[in-house]
């Protein structure tokens, strides 16, 4: 049977499944949630049935890419309401085929990677929803982040059993299963449809390189994440994402890569708690998953680049990206201790302490100190004093960029009840008044953009002058 004919049959089968599901939903025979589960399991099963008939990844790439576009259009116009009409906002229907695309593109020939990661996507979410909502054991319905405990256990058990089937040893299978649970429970809005399969695929693909360090890495990350949740440094979902980041950084980078981000996390968390209540803008809240990713996502990306394309430049950029976010945190928190009121970096008007875009001599000194503390790891690990100084300055430059973005484009809302200024439009149980800024450009986006800008400038300059 030709590859084209199999591709057409698979497309028609998937489209028929979607059509029948939508018809049954409109007739009131099944609920929208049932349709979502049926599509998750049904489409995945059809793909698995077709995989052995394909000689290469191209047909699956074409179909999954097509459904990314179709589902994005459907999300916008609502043609298939049964797929979207669940009690939450989600882009999961778009990320589902997108994950199939990337896993197929990179791991088509690796059965253990492809089938384990996609099985977690195809079956884990649907079975988790069933157990979390229907199983008559009360503890299973306990919230585990944004998920149910029972559902998360199902996802973890599925991953664990698949890895044992493929010959992974018990301890590593357990650690990877818990990583999978964290990749699923730490994200919401359908984002776990991307983080779970891609995260698992990456970890399993590189398992031979980290199998001797994975268990201890997971334990160390666990010992950081759980106390941080208990102490109020992190929310639950923030702790789950921190566990994933910590495990990967410990496993792939060792202490050389782990110590800078650990220093940033501990010092910034302690500073934030120490100055709690000194500002109507910042209030010492625990960091959630979005904040953890805004600060730690780019450093993790540099580590992944180093794994795939080894080079000394990645560690320098890793340190610079952490120097930026550490500088930002230190300048904000130490600046609130100043007796002088800060001023806008753009128009020099007096602003409340902790305001986005506000600067002061005390805060600037704190930011400079915070940047060079992280940059010092370059000296510790054998880079020249010139690179150390430049990295510290680039980290502070990123902080300056952060302040400029915060004063110009960051979204700001004011709470009429408590008087606080926030980058979310809901506080004290009421909708807030918009002051200025771009709606989707909140503080997390500002932090990420500033870190990226500082790192890119550093990379361009350091590559031009050399790392010696």
N, C-alpha and C positions, 0 to 999 in steps of 0.2 A: 504494500500500500504506500502511495507516495506521501512525502512529507507535507505537501500542500493539502492533500485530501484530509489527512489527519488533523491538520491545523484548522481547516474549515469545520470539520466535525466537532472538534473541541470548542470552537467559538460558538457554533450553533447550540451545542449542549449547554454551555454556560448561559447563553442568552435565553434558552428555553427555561432553564432553572430560575433565572431572574423573573421571567415573564409569568411563570406559574405561581411563584411566590407572591408576586405583586397582585395577581388575580385573586388568589386566596385571601390576601390581606384586605383588598377592596370589598370582597364579599363578606368580610367579617368572620371568616372561618378560622383564621389564625391572627395572632397579635403581631405588632411590629417587631417586638423583641424576638418572637419565634422566627420571623422572616430573617432577621439578622443572623441568628444562630444557624438557620438552614443554609443561608448563603455562605457563611463562613466555612461550614463543614462540607457542603455540597460542592462548591467551587474548588476547594482544596483537594477533595477526593477525585474530582474529574481531572485535575492537573496531574496528580500522582499517577492515575491510571494511564494518562497519555505520555508521561515522561519516558518510559522505556522504549517507546516507538520513535522518539526523536533522536537523530544522530548528532545534533548540535543544539545549542541554546537559542538559535535565531527564532524559531516559531514561538517559543514561550516569551521571548523578549518582545516580539511584535504584538502578541495578544495582551500581555500585561501592560505594555505601553499604551495600547488602544484603550484598555479599561481604565487606566489612570485618567486619560482625557475624558472618557465617557462618565466616569464617576464624579469627576470634578464638575462637569456640566450639570450632572444630575443634582449634585449638592447645591449648585447655584439656582437651578430652576425647579427642582423638586418633581421630576417626572416619575421617579419610582419612590413614592413616599414611604413605602414599607421598609425600604432600606435605611431611611433616615429618621423616621418618626419615632424615635426613642426619647426618653425623658432626659436628654443631655445634649449639649452641643458637641459635635465630634467631626473630625476629618478622617476618621478611621477607614471609611470606605475608599478614600483616595490613597491612603498610605498602605492599605492591604495589597493592591496590585503593584504598588511601587516597591514594596519589600520583595515580592515575588520577582520583580524585574532585576533588582540588584543582587539578590541571592543567586538567581540563575546566571546572571552575567559573570559573577566572580567565582562561583563554586559549582558550576554545572557538573564537573567531572568528579567532585568529591562527595560521595554518597552520604557519609556520616554527617558532614556539614549541612548539605542541602536538606536531607530528610529530617534531621533533628530540628533544625531551625524553622523550617516551614511547617513541620508537624505542630510545633508550639504555637505558630500563628494560626494554622487551619483548625486545630482541635482544642488547644489549650484554652483559648478565650471562650469558646462556646461551652465546653464542659465546665469551665470555671463558673460561668453564669448560671448554669443549671444547678450545680452543687451549692453555690452561694445563696441562691434564692429558694430552692425547692427542698433541699435535704433537711429532714426534721431534727437536726441536731443544732441546738441554739448557738453553741460556740462557733459553728461554721459560719453563722451569719454576722459574727463580730467583724467590725470594720478593720481592715488591714491596709492602712493608707486610704486610697480611693477605691479599694476593692474589698471583697469579703475574704475572711480568713480561709473559709472552705474553698473558695475559688482559687486563691493563691496556692493553697496546698495541692490542688489538682494540677495546676500548671507545673509546680515544682516536681511532683511525683511523675508526671508524664515525661519531663525532661530527664529526670534521674533514670527511669526505666529504659528510655531509649539509649542513653549513654552506656548503661550497663550492657544492653544488648549489643552495642557496637564494641564492647571490650574495654571501655574506660574503667579504671580502677575505682573502687567504692568511694574513697575520700574525694578524689577530683570530681567524680560524678556528682557528689553531694554539694561541693562548692559551686560548681557550674549551675546546678539546679537552683541554688539559692541566689546566684547572680541573675538567673532567668526570672525568678520571682521578683527580685528587686527591679529589674528592667520593666516588668509588667506592673508592679504595684506602685512604683515611684512616679509613674506618668499617667496622665489622664487626658480626656478629650480625644481619644483615639490614637494618641501619639505612641502608645505602647505597641500598636500594630507595626511600627517601624523600629522602635528601640529593641523590642524583644527578639525578633528574628535576626536582625542585622548584628546586634550585640552578641547573640549566641553564635552566629556564623563566624564572626571574627575570633571569638575566644576558642571555639573548637578547632578552627583552622590552624591556629598557632599553638594549640595545646602541646604538641611535641616539644616546643621550645620552652614552655613554662611549667611542664607537668611536675617538676621537682620543687618548684617554688610556689605553686598555686595555692596549696593548702595553708601554708604559713602566711601568705599574702592575704588570703581571705580572712584568716583569724585576726591579723593585725588591723585590717580595715574594719572588721566587726567590732573590735575593741575600741576603735575611734568613733564609729558611727553611733553605737548604742548609748554610751555615756553622754555623747553630745545631744542626743534626743532627750535623755533624762535631765540634763543640766539646762535645757532650753536653748542651746546653741542652734539646734536644727529642729524643724518640724519632722513628722514621720516620713513624709515623701522625700524631704531633703536628706534624711538619714539613709534612705534606701539608695538614692543616687550617689551619695557620698561613699557608701559601701562599694558600689560598682566602680566609681572613680579610683578609690583607694586600692581596691584589689588589683585593678589593671595596672595602676602606676607602680605598686609594689612588685607585681609579678614581672612586668616587662622592663622596668627601669631600675629596680632595686633602691637602696637608700639614696643614691645619687639623685634620682628623680623624685623620690618620695619626700625627702627632707625639706626642700623648698616649699612645696604645697602644704606640708604639715605645719611648717612655720607660719605661713600665711594664715592658715585656718585657725590655729590656736591663738596667735597674737591678735588677729582681727576679731575673733569671737570674744575674747576676754575684754578687749578695748570697748567693743560695742556694749557689753553688759555693764562695764564700769561707768560709762557715761549715760546709761539709761535714765531717761527723765530730764536730762539737761536741755532737751530741744523739743519744740513743738512739731518738728519735721521728722526727726529720727527718734524712734522709741525703743530701740534695742530688741526688736522682734527677732524670733528665731528665723533662720534662713530656710526657705522652702526649696523645692527641687529646681524651680526656675532660677533662683538666685545662685544656687550651687552650680548650675550649668553655665550661667552667665560669667561666673568667676573661674570655674574649673574646666569648662568644655573646651576652650581654646588650648590650654596647656595639654589636655588629653590628646587633642588633635595633633599637636606637635610631637608627642610621644609616639602616636600611631604612625606618623610620617617617618619618624626615626626607625621604627620597626621595619617598615616597608622599604624605605630609601635611606639607609644609614648615612649620617653625616654629622659632623661636629656642630654645624649651624643650628640644628634643631634644638639642642640643649640650651644654647644661648637664647633662642627665641622663646623657649619654654620659660626660662628664668625671667626674661623681659616681660612676658605676658603676666606672670605672677607679680612682678615688681610693680606693674601698672595698677592692678587691683589692690595690692597691699598699700601702695602709695595713696590711692583714693580713700581706702578705709581709714588709714592712719591720719590723713589730713582732715577728714570729716570729723572723726571722733576726738582727736587732739584739739582741733579747732574749736570745739564746743567748750573746752576748758579755758579758753582765752577770755580775758575781761573785755577785750575789744569786740565790737560787733563786726561781723564779716561784711564784705561788700561784693556786689556782682562783678564778675570778671569781665563783663561786657560794658556796663554803663556806670559802674562804681557806686551804685545806690546801696544803701544799708539794707541788709536782708536778715531774717531770723537765722539763728545758729542752726547749722545742719541743712540749710536750703541748697538745692541743686544750683550749681554755678556760683556759689558763694566762696570767697577766698579771704584769708587773713594771714598775717605774718606767722602767727603761731601754727595755724593749720598747714601752711606751706612748708614750714620747717618739719612738721610731723610727716608730711607727704614725702619730702626728700629723704628723711631718715628711714621711713618705711620702705622706700624703693631700694636704698643701698643695703639694707639688711638682707633683702632677698638676693640682690646682686652679689653679695659676699660669697654665695655658694660657688660662683665662678672661680674665685680665688682658691677656695677650698679644693676644688676639683681640677686645678691645674691650668686654668686659663690665665692670660696675662693681666697685669694691672690696667692696661689700656682698655681691654674688653670689659673689665669690672667697672671702671669709671663710666664708659660709654653706656653700658647696660643700665647702671643706676640713673644716668641722665635720661635715657630713653624711657625708663619706667616713670620718671617724674613728668616727662613730656606727655606721656599717655594720660597721666592724671590731669594735666592742664587741658588736654583735648576733652577729657571727661567733663571738666568744669565748663568749658565753652559749649559743649553739646547740652549740658544740663541747664545752662542759662538761655539757650536759644530754641532748641527743638524738642526737648523732653516734655512730655505731657504732664500737666500739673492740675490737680483738683484741690479745692479748699472745702473742708468740712465745716459747715455752719454751726455744728454743735460743739466740737472740741477745738476748733480753730486750726487743726493740723493741715499740713500740705502733703498730699499723697499723689502717687502716680497711678492709682486705681480709682475708679469712679464710685466706689461704695465703701462707706465707713459709718460707724455709729448707727447702723441700721437704716441709713438713708442714702439716696442718690446725691452725689457731690456736685458742686458747681465747677465747671471747667474754667480754669484761669487762662491757660495758653498751651501751646505745644502741639505736636503731631500725635494723634490718638494712639497709634500702635507703638510709639517710641517712648516706652517707659524707662525706668531706672535700670532695669536689667539689660535692655537693649543698649542704653548709653554705656554701661560698664563693658559689655562685650565689644561694642564698636570702638571704644577708646583703647581697650586691650589689643584689639586687632590692629588698629592704626599704629600704636606704639611699636608693636612687633614688626609690622611691615616696614616702617621707617627704619627700624634697627636692622632688619634683614637686608634692605637695599644698601644701606651705608656700610655695614660690616662686610658684605660680600664684595663691595667695591674696594675696600681698603685691606681686606684679609683678616683672618682671625689670629694672627701671630702677635 
